[in-house]
Amino acid sequence: MAGWDIDRSQYADAVEENNKRYHANAQLYRKRQEINEHIFGTIKRQWGYNHTNLTGLKKVNGEHSLIMLVHNIKRSINILGVLELIAKLKK
């Protein structure tokens, strides 16, 4: 039988540590998923935004900030409606 090579990712230790934290705090991670993760799913799957168009940390952060701003405005419109949002912004 031929010899087998077993490769271990350079990130394996970090993955193991994260798995330990997750299992030790499962409820906390579940709450995080409920609050935060759906935003990224919406942006990636419904809006088709699955990569950045710019390069460099400063530019990518700016691009990400704009996407989050648009998400927050759209969510505010869905919750309040356009007229109430405008009224609140004028205050």
The first five atom37 places (N, CA, C, CB, O) and aatype in JSON, in Angstrom:
{
  "aatype": [12, 0, 7, 17, 3, 9, 3, 1, 15, 5, 18, 0, 3, 0, 19, 6, 6, 2, 2, 11, 1, 18, 8, 0, 2, 0, 5, 10, 18, 1, 11, 1, 5, 6, 9, 2, 6, 8, 9, 13, 7, 16, 9, 11, 1, 5, 17, 7, 18, 2, 8, 16, 2, 10, 16, 7, 10, 11, 11, 19, 2, 7, 6, 8, 15, 10, 9, 12, 10, 19, 8, 2, 9, 11, 1, 15, 9, 2, 9, 10, 7, 19, 10, 6, 10, 9, 0, 11, 10, 11, 11],
  "atom_mask": [
    [1, 1, 1, 1, 1],
    [1, 1, 1, 1, 1],
    [1, 1, 1, 0, 1],
    [1, 1, 1, 1, 1],
    [1, 1, 1, 1, 1],
    [1, 1, 1, 1, 1],
    [1, 1, 1, 1, 1],
    [1, 1, 1, 1, 1],
    [1, 1, 1, 1, 1],
    [1, 1, 1, 1, 1],
    [1, 1, 1, 1, 1],
    [1, 1, 1, 1, 1],
    [1, 1, 1, 1, 1],
    [1, 1, 1, 1, 1],
    [1, 1, 1, 1, 1],
    [1, 1, 1, 1, 1],
    [1, 1, 1, 1, 1],
    [1, 1, 1, 1, 1],
    [1, 1, 1, 1, 1],
    [1, 1, 1, 1, 1],
    [1, 1, 1, 1, 1],
    [1, 1, 1, 1, 1],
    [1, 1, 1, 1, 1],
    [1, 1, 1, 1, 1],
    [1, 1, 1, 1, 1],
    [1, 1, 1, 1, 1],
    [1, 1, 1, 1, 1],
    [1, 1, 1, 1, 1],
    [1, 1, 1, 1, 1],
    [1, 1, 1, 1, 1],
    [1, 1, 1, 1, 1],
    [1, 1, 1, 1, 1],
    [1, 1, 1, 1, 1],
    [1, 1, 1, 1, 1],
    [1, 1, 1, 1, 1],
    [1, 1, 1, 1, 1],
    [1, 1, 1, 1, 1],
    [1, 1, 1, 1, 1],
    [1, 1, 1, 1, 1],
    [1, 1, 1, 1, 1],
    [1, 1, 1, 0, 1],
    [1, 1, 1, 1, 1],
    [1, 1, 1, 1, 1],
    [1, 1, 1, 1, 1],
    [1, 1, 1, 1, 1],
    [1, 1, 1, 1, 1],
    [1, 1, 1, 1, 1],
    [1, 1, 1, 0, 1],
    [1, 1, 1, 1, 1],
    [1, 1, 1, 1, 1],
    [1, 1, 1, 1, 1],
    [1, 1, 1, 1, 1],
    [1, 1, 1, 1, 1],
    [1, 1, 1, 1, 1],
    [1, 1, 1, 1, 1],
    [1, 1, 1, 0, 1],
    [1, 1, 1, 1, 1],
    [1, 1, 1, 1, 1],
    [1, 1, 1, 1, 1],
    [1, 1, 1, 1, 1],
    [1, 1, 1, 1, 1],
    [1, 1, 1, 0, 1],
    [1, 1, 1, 1, 1],
    [1, 1, 1, 1, 1],
    [1, 1, 1, 1, 1],
    [1, 1, 1, 1, 1],
    [1, 1, 1, 1, 1],
    [1, 1, 1, 1, 1],
    [1, 1, 1, 1, 1],
    [1, 1, 1, 1, 1],
    [1, 1, 1, 1, 1],
    [1, 1, 1, 1, 1],
    [1, 1, 1, 1, 1],
    [1, 1, 1, 1, 1],
    [1, 1, 1, 1, 1],
    [1, 1, 1, 1, 1],
    [1, 1, 1, 1, 1],
    [1, 1, 1, 1, 1],
    [1, 1, 1, 1, 1],
    [1, 1, 1, 1, 1],
    [1, 1, 1, 0, 1],
    [1, 1, 1, 1, 1],
    [1, 1, 1, 1, 1],
    [1, 1, 1, 1, 1],
    [1, 1, 1, 1, 1],
    [1, 1, 1, 1, 1],
    [1, 1, 1, 1, 1],
    [1, 1, 1, 1, 1],
    [1, 1, 1, 1, 1],
    [1, 1, 1, 1, 1],
    [1, 1, 1, 1, 1]
  ],
  "atom_positions": [
    [[0.85, -1.18, 0.0], [0.0, 0.0, 0.0], [0.9, 1.24, 0.0], [-0.97, 0.0, 1.23], [1.92, 1.3, 0.69]],
    [[0.49, 2.22, -0.78], [1.26, 3.46, -0.88], [1.16, 4.24, 0.43], [0.76, 4.32, -2.05], [0.17, 4.14, 1.15]],
    [[2.2, 5.03, 0.73], [2.18, 5.86, 1.93], [1.17, 7.01, 1.8], [0.0, 0.0, 0.0], [0.9, 7.48, 0.7]],
    [[0.65, 7.43, 2.91], [-0.33, 8.5, 2.93], [0.28, 9.72, 3.6], [-1.62, 8.06, 3.65], [0.96, 9.61, 4.62]],
    [[0.02, 10.87, 3.02], [0.41, 12.12, 3.65], [-0.83, 12.75, 4.27], [1.08, 13.08, 2.63], [-1.88, 12.82, 3.63]],
    [[-0.7, 13.2, 5.48], [-1.8, 13.91, 6.14], [-1.39, 15.35, 6.28], [-2.15, 13.27, 7.53], [-0.4, 15.67, 6.94]],
    [[-2.15, 16.22, 5.65], [-1.85, 17.65, 5.73], [-2.72, 18.28, 6.8], [-2.08, 18.34, 4.36], [-3.88, 17.92, 6.98]],
    [[-2.16, 19.22, 7.5], [-2.89, 19.98, 8.51], [-2.8, 21.45, 8.12], [-2.31, 19.72, 9.97], [-1.72, 21.98, 7.9]],
    [[-3.95, 22.07, 8.06], [-4.0, 23.48, 7.68], [-3.23, 24.33, 8.67], [-5.46, 23.95, 7.59], [-3.13, 24.01, 9.85]],
    [[-2.68, 25.41, 8.17], [-1.99, 26.35, 9.07], [-2.96, 27.01, 10.04], [-1.27, 27.43, 8.25], [-2.55, 27.57, 11.05]],
    [[-4.26, 26.93, 9.73], [-5.28, 27.54, 10.58], [-5.97, 26.53, 11.5], [-6.32, 28.22, 9.72], [-6.9, 26.89, 12.22]],
    [[-5.51, 25.29, 11.5], [-6.18, 24.23, 12.26], [-6.25, 24.57, 13.76], [-5.45, 22.91, 12.07], [-7.27, 24.33, 14.39]],
    [[-5.18, 25.11, 14.32], [-5.2, 25.46, 15.74], [-6.25, 26.53, 16.03], [-3.8, 25.96, 16.19], [-6.97, 26.45, 17.03]],
    [[-6.34, 27.52, 15.16], [-7.33, 28.59, 15.35], [-8.75, 28.02, 15.23], [-7.12, 29.72, 14.32], [-9.64, 28.42, 15.98]],
    [[-8.96, 27.11, 14.3], [-10.28, 26.49, 14.14], [-10.64, 25.69, 15.39], [-10.29, 25.57, 12.89], [-11.78, 25.76, 15.86]],
    [[-9.69, 24.95, 15.91], [-9.95, 24.17, 17.13], [-10.29, 25.08, 18.31], [-8.74, 23.3, 17.47], [-11.21, 24.79, 19.07]],
    [[-9.55, 26.17, 18.47], [-9.82, 27.12, 19.55], [-11.21, 27.74, 19.4], [-8.76, 28.23, 19.58], [-11.94, 27.89, 20.37]],
    [[-11.57, 28.09, 18.17], [-12.88, 28.66, 17.93], [-13.97, 27.64, 18.24], [-13.01, 29.14, 16.48], [-15.0, 28.0, 18.83]],
    [[-13.77, 26.4, 17.86], [-14.76, 25.36, 18.17], [-14.94, 25.18, 19.67], [-14.35, 24.03, 17.53], [-16.05, 24.97, 20.14]],
    [[-13.84, 25.25, 20.42], [-13.93, 25.16, 21.88], [-14.75, 26.32, 22.44], [-12.52, 25.15, 22.51], [-15.62, 26.12, 23.29]],
    [[-14.46, 27.55, 21.96], [-15.22, 28.72, 22.43], [-16.69, 28.59, 22.08], [-14.64, 30.02, 21.81], [-17.56, 28.92, 22.89]],
    [[-16.96, 28.11, 20.87], [-18.35, 27.96, 20.44], [-19.09, 26.98, 21.34], [-18.4, 27.48, 18.98], [-20.19, 27.28, 21.81]],
    [[-18.49, 25.82, 21.58], [-19.17, 24.81, 22.39], [-19.3, 25.24, 23.85], [-18.42, 23.49, 22.31], [-20.26, 24.85, 24.52]],
    [[-18.37, 26.03, 24.34], [-18.45, 26.53, 25.72], [-19.49, 27.64, 25.87], [-17.07, 27.04, 26.17], [-19.98, 27.88, 26.97]],
    [[-19.83, 28.31, 24.76], [-20.76, 29.44, 24.8], [-21.82, 29.33, 23.7], [-20.0, 30.77, 24.66], [-22.09, 30.31, 23.0]],
    [[-22.41, 28.17, 23.55], [-23.33, 27.92, 22.43], [-24.49, 28.92, 22.4], [-23.87, 26.5, 22.52], [-24.87, 29.39, 21.33]],
    [[-25.06, 29.24, 23.57], [-26.2, 30.17, 23.6], [-25.78, 31.57, 23.14], [-26.8, 30.24, 25.02], [-26.53, 32.24, 22.43]],
    [[-24.6, 32.0, 23.55], [-24.09, 33.3, 23.14], [-23.91, 33.36, 21.63], [-22.76, 33.61, 23.86], [-24.28, 34.35, 21.0]],
    [[-23.34, 32.32, 21.05], [-23.14, 32.29, 19.6], [-24.48, 32.22, 18.87], [-22.27, 31.09, 19.21], [-24.64, 32.84, 17.82]],
    [[-25.44, 31.49, 19.42], [-26.77, 31.42, 18.81], [-27.42, 32.8, 18.8], [-27.66, 30.41, 19.57], [-28.03, 33.19, 17.8]],
    [[-27.29, 33.54, 19.89], [-27.86, 34.89, 19.97], [-27.18, 35.8, 18.95], [-27.69, 35.47, 21.4], [-27.85, 36.61, 18.3]],
    [[-25.87, 35.67, 18.8], [-25.13, 36.45, 17.81], [-25.66, 36.16, 16.41], [-23.62, 36.14, 17.89], [-25.85, 37.08, 15.61]],
    [[-25.9, 34.9, 16.12], [-26.43, 34.53, 14.81], [-27.79, 35.17, 14.58], [-26.53, 33.01, 14.68], [-28.07, 35.67, 13.49]],
    [[-28.64, 35.16, 15.59], [-29.98, 35.74, 15.47], [-29.91, 37.24, 15.18], [-30.79, 35.48, 16.74], [-30.69, 37.76, 14.39]],
    [[-28.99, 37.92, 15.83], [-28.92, 39.37, 15.73], [-28.14, 39.82, 14.5], [-28.3, 39.95, 16.98], [-28.59, 40.72, 13.78]],
    [[-26.98, 39.23, 14.24], [-26.05, 39.76, 13.24], [-26.01, 39.01, 11.92], [-24.71, 39.78, 13.8], [-25.95, 39.63, 10.86]],
    [[-26.03, 37.71, 11.97], [-25.7, 36.94, 10.77], [-26.69, 37.13, 9.64], [-25.61, 35.49, 11.12], [-26.31, 37.05, 8.47]],
    [[-27.97, 37.37, 9.94], [-28.96, 37.52, 8.86], [-28.65, 38.73, 7.99], [-30.36, 37.65, 9.45], [-28.98, 38.74, 6.8]],
    [[-28.04, 39.75, 8.55], [-27.68, 40.94, 7.78], [-26.71, 40.57, 6.66], [-27.05, 42.02, 8.71], [-26.89, 40.98, 5.52]],
    [[-25.7, 39.79, 7.0], [-24.7, 39.4, 6.01], [-25.3, 38.44, 4.98], [-23.49, 38.76, 6.7], [-24.93, 38.49, 3.81]],
    [[-26.21, 37.58, 5.42], [-26.89, 36.69, 4.49], [-27.72, 37.46, 3.49], [0.0, 0.0, 0.0], [-27.72, 37.15, 2.3]],
    [[-28.43, 38.47, 3.96], [-29.22, 39.32, 3.08], [-28.33, 40.01, 2.06], [-30.02, 40.36, 3.89], [-28.62, 40.0, 0.86]],
    [[-27.27, 40.6, 2.53], [-26.38, 41.35, 1.64], [-25.73, 40.41, 0.62], [-25.29, 42.07, 2.46], [-25.62, 40.76, -0.56]],
    [[-25.31, 39.23, 1.05], [-24.63, 38.31, 0.14], [-25.59, 37.61, -0.81], [-23.86, 37.29, 0.94], [-25.33, 37.56, -2.01]],
    [[-26.68, 37.08, -0.3], [-27.53, 36.23, -1.13], [-28.62, 36.99, -1.88], [-28.17, 35.18, -0.28], [-28.86, 36.72, -3.05]],
    [[-29.26, 37.95, -1.22], [-30.34, 38.67, -1.88], [-29.83, 39.82, -2.73], [-31.33, 39.19, -0.86], [-30.4, 40.12, -3.78]],
    [[-28.76, 40.46, -2.3], [-28.22, 41.59, -3.05], [-27.09, 41.18, -3.98], [-27.73, 42.67, -2.11], [-26.67, 41.96, -4.83]],
    [[-26.57, 39.95, -3.83], [-25.5, 39.48, -4.68], [-24.14, 40.09, -4.38], [0.0, 0.0, 0.0], [-23.24, 40.04, -5.22]],
    [[-23.99, 40.67, -3.21], [-22.73, 41.32, -2.84], [-21.87, 40.3, -2.09], [-22.98, 42.6, -1.97], [-21.97, 40.19, -0.86]],
    [[-21.04, 39.56, -2.81], [-20.26, 38.52, -2.16], [-18.75, 38.76, -2.26], [-20.59, 37.19, -2.75], [-17.96, 37.88, -1.9]],
    [[-18.36, 39.91, -2.72], [-16.95, 40.28, -2.76], [-16.85, 41.81, -2.81], [-16.21, 39.63, -3.98], [-17.83, 42.49, -3.12]],
    [[-15.69, 42.31, -2.51], [-15.49, 43.76, -2.6], [-14.98, 44.12, -3.99], [-14.51, 44.26, -1.51], [-14.33, 43.31, -4.66]],
    [[-15.28, 45.3, -4.41], [-14.82, 45.78, -5.72], [-13.51, 46.55, -5.61], [-15.88, 46.66, -6.35], [-12.82, 46.75, -6.6]],
    [[-13.18, 46.99, -4.39], [-11.98, 47.79, -4.18], [-10.92, 46.95, -3.47], [-12.3, 49.06, -3.37], [-11.2, 45.85, -2.99]],
    [[-9.71, 47.48, -3.41], [-8.64, 46.81, -2.69], [-8.04, 47.76, -1.67], [-7.55, 46.29, -3.66], [-8.12, 48.98, -1.8]],
    [[-7.43, 47.18, -0.66], [-6.84, 47.98, 0.41], [-7.83, 48.11, 1.56], [0.0, 0.0, 0.0], [-9.02, 48.31, 1.33]],
    [[-7.34, 48.0, 2.77], [-8.2, 47.99, 3.95], [-9.06, 49.24, 4.05], [-7.36, 47.86, 5.19], [-10.26, 49.13, 4.33]],
    [[-8.51, 50.41, 3.82], [-9.26, 51.66, 3.94], [-10.41, 51.7, 2.93], [-8.32, 52.87, 3.74], [-11.53, 52.08, 3.28]],
    [[-10.14, 51.32, 1.7], [-11.17, 51.34, 0.65], [-12.23, 50.28, 0.9], [-10.54, 51.13, -0.73], [-13.43, 50.54, 0.73]],
    [[-11.81, 49.1, 1.3], [-12.76, 48.02, 1.58], [-13.65, 48.4, 2.76], [-12.03, 46.69, 1.87], [-14.85, 48.15, 2.74]],
    [[-13.06, 49.01, 3.8], [-13.87, 49.46, 4.94], [-14.89, 50.51, 4.51], [-12.96, 50.03, 6.05], [-16.03, 50.51, 4.98]],
    [[-14.48, 51.42, 3.62], [-15.41, 52.43, 3.11], [-16.54, 51.79, 2.31], [0.0, 0.0, 0.0], [-17.7, 52.16, 2.47]],
    [[-16.2, 50.84, 1.47], [-17.21, 50.14, 0.67], [-18.17, 49.38, 1.58], [-16.53, 49.17, -0.32], [-19.39, 49.42, 1.38]],
    [[-17.63, 48.71, 2.58], [-18.46, 47.97, 3.53], [-19.38, 48.92, 4.31], [-17.58, 47.16, 4.51], [-20.55, 48.61, 4.54]],
    [[-18.85, 50.05, 4.71], [-19.66, 51.04, 5.44], [-20.84, 51.53, 4.6], [-18.8, 52.23, 5.87], [-21.94, 51.7, 5.12]],
    [[-20.61, 51.76, 3.31], [-21.7, 52.18, 2.44], [-22.77, 51.11, 2.31], [-21.16, 52.54, 1.06], [-23.97, 51.41, 2.33]],
    [[-22.35, 49.86, 2.17], [-23.3, 48.76, 2.08], [-24.13, 48.67, 3.36], [-22.57, 47.42, 1.82], [-25.35, 48.48, 3.29]],
    [[-23.5, 48.8, 4.52], [-24.22, 48.75, 5.79], [-25.18, 49.93, 5.94], [-23.23, 48.72, 6.97], [-26.28, 49.78, 6.47]],
    [[-24.76, 51.1, 5.46], [-25.63, 52.27, 5.49], [-26.89, 52.03, 4.66], [-24.9, 53.51, 4.98], [-28.0, 52.33, 5.1]],
    [[-26.71, 51.49, 3.48], [-27.86, 51.18, 2.62], [-28.76, 50.16, 3.3], [-27.39, 50.65, 1.24], [-29.98, 50.31, 3.27]],
    [[-28.18, 49.14, 3.9], [-28.99, 48.13, 4.6], [-29.8, 48.79, 5.71], [-28.09, 47.02, 5.19], [-30.99, 48.52, 5.86]],
    [[-29.15, 49.65, 6.49], [-29.85, 50.31, 7.6], [-30.97, 51.23, 7.11], [-28.86, 51.11, 8.44], [-32.04, 51.28, 7.72]],
    [[-30.75, 51.93, 6.02], [-31.79, 52.8, 5.46], [-32.96, 51.96, 4.96], [-31.22, 53.68, 4.32], [-34.12, 52.29, 5.22]],
    [[-32.67, 50.9, 4.23], [-33.73, 50.02, 3.72], [-34.53, 49.41, 4.87], [-33.14, 48.91, 2.84], [-35.76, 49.33, 4.81]],
    [[-33.84, 48.99, 5.92], [-34.52, 48.41, 7.07], [-35.39, 49.46, 7.77], [-33.49, 47.81, 8.07], [-36.51, 49.16, 8.18]],
    [[-34.88, 50.66, 7.91], [-35.66, 51.74, 8.53], [-36.91, 52.04, 7.72], [-34.81, 53.01, 8.67], [-37.98, 52.27, 8.3]],
    [[-36.8, 52.04, 6.41], [-37.97, 52.27, 5.56], [-38.97, 51.15, 5.73], [-37.55, 52.39, 4.07], [-40.18, 51.4, 5.79]],
    [[-38.5, 49.91, 5.82], [-39.42, 48.78, 6.02], [-40.13, 48.84, 7.35], [-38.66, 47.47, 5.91], [-41.29, 48.44, 7.45]],
    [[-39.47, 49.34, 8.38], [-40.06, 49.4, 9.71], [-40.96, 50.63, 9.86], [-38.97, 49.42, 10.78], [-42.09, 50.52, 10.33]],
    [[-40.46, 51.8, 9.45], [-41.17, 53.05, 9.69], [-42.0, 53.53, 8.51], [-40.18, 54.12, 10.06], [-43.04, 54.16, 8.69]],
    [[-41.56, 53.22, 7.32], [-42.16, 53.82, 6.13], [-41.38, 55.07, 5.77], [0.0, 0.0, 0.0], [-40.7, 55.66, 6.61]],
    [[-41.49, 55.47, 4.53], [-40.71, 56.61, 4.04], [-41.08, 57.9, 4.75], [-40.89, 56.76, 2.55], [-40.19, 58.64, 5.18]],
    [[-42.36, 58.18, 4.86], [-42.79, 59.47, 5.44], [-42.37, 59.6, 6.91], [-44.3, 59.61, 5.33], [-41.9, 60.66, 7.33]],
    [[-42.54, 58.52, 7.69], [-42.15, 58.61, 9.11], [-40.63, 58.71, 9.24], [-42.67, 57.38, 9.89], [-40.14, 59.42, 10.12]],
    [[-39.89, 58.01, 8.39], [-38.43, 58.12, 8.44], [-37.98, 59.54, 8.13], [-37.78, 57.13, 7.44], [-37.11, 60.08, 8.81]],
    [[-38.57, 60.15, 7.1], [-38.23, 61.54, 6.76], [-38.57, 62.47, 7.91], [-38.96, 61.98, 5.49], [-37.79, 63.37, 8.23]],
    [[-39.74, 62.26, 8.53], [-40.13, 63.11, 9.66], [-39.13, 62.98, 10.81], [-41.54, 62.74, 10.14], [-38.75, 63.98, 11.42]],
    [[-38.71, 61.76, 11.1], [-37.75, 61.55, 12.19], [-36.39, 62.16, 11.85], [-37.6, 60.04, 12.48], [-35.71, 62.7, 12.72]],
    [[-35.99, 62.08, 10.59], [-34.71, 62.66, 10.18], [-34.73, 64.18, 10.27], [-34.36, 62.23, 8.77], [-33.69, 64.8, 10.52]],
    [[-35.89, 64.79, 10.07], [-36.0, 66.25, 10.15], [-35.93, 66.76, 11.57], [-37.29, 66.7, 9.51], [-35.56, 67.91, 11.79]],
    [[-36.27, 65.92, 12.55], [-36.25, 66.34, 13.96], [-34.87, 66.64, 14.42], [-36.86, 65.29, 14.85], [-34.68, 67.01, 15.58]]
  ]
}
